[in-house]
Amino acid sequence: MDYGSIHFRIEELLEEKGISKNQICKDLDIKRSNFNRYCKDENSRYDSNFICKLCYYLGVELNEIMEYRRPE
């Protein structure tokens, strides 16, 4: 059964704030390939510590960075 999915708004937020993927990966000490999986919604498990770091770094709340999408 399809229960929907989690969508990350990371690329949109980076564009709004003028931050490059290279810069955020360097600042948060995350591999670019891992970061891209979050950007493309390709993760099935999420690292809560990374998500907290991401929210802190971008100055946003959790609901601003990720959203639940119901199945169509």
NORDABEL-V326637 format. One record per residue. RES is the residue in one letter. PHI is phi in degrees with one decimal (NA if undefined). Layout:
BEGIN
res=RES phi=PHI
res=RES phi=PHI
END
This chain:
BEGIN
res=M phi=NA
res=D phi=-91.9
res=Y phi=-98.7
res=G phi=105.4
res=S phi=-151.0
res=I phi=-99.4
res=H phi=-117.9
res=F phi=-96.0
res=R phi=-98.9
res=I phi=-60.1
res=E phi=-61.9
res=E phi=-62.9
res=L phi=-66.9
res=L phi=-61.7
res=E phi=-63.5
res=E phi=-58.6
res=K phi=-95.3
res=G phi=68.9
res=I phi=-111.4
res=S phi=-84.2
res=K phi=-63.3
res=N phi=-61.0
res=Q phi=-65.7
res=I phi=-67.4
res=C phi=-64.5
res=K phi=-66.4
res=D phi=-66.0
res=L phi=-96.9
res=D phi=54.1
res=I phi=-126.8
res=K phi=-66.2
res=R phi=-59.2
res=S phi=-62.8
res=N phi=-66.3
res=F phi=-62.6
res=N phi=-62.5
res=R phi=-63.6
res=Y phi=-66.2
res=C phi=-63.4
res=K phi=-98.4
res=D phi=56.4
res=E phi=-104.6
res=N phi=-94.0
res=S phi=-105.2
res=R phi=-128.1
res=Y phi=-121.0
res=D phi=-88.6
res=S phi=-63.2
res=N phi=-64.1
res=F phi=-63.3
res=I phi=-63.1
res=C phi=-63.8
res=K phi=-60.7
res=L phi=-64.3
res=C phi=-61.0
res=Y phi=-62.9
res=Y phi=-60.9
res=L phi=-85.6
res=G phi=68.4
res=V phi=-127.4
res=E phi=-89.5
res=L phi=-54.7
res=N phi=-68.4
res=E phi=-87.1
res=I phi=-104.2
res=M phi=-141.8
res=E phi=-144.3
res=Y phi=-91.7
res=R phi=-114.6
res=R phi=-69.1
res=P phi=-66.3
res=E phi=-88.7
END
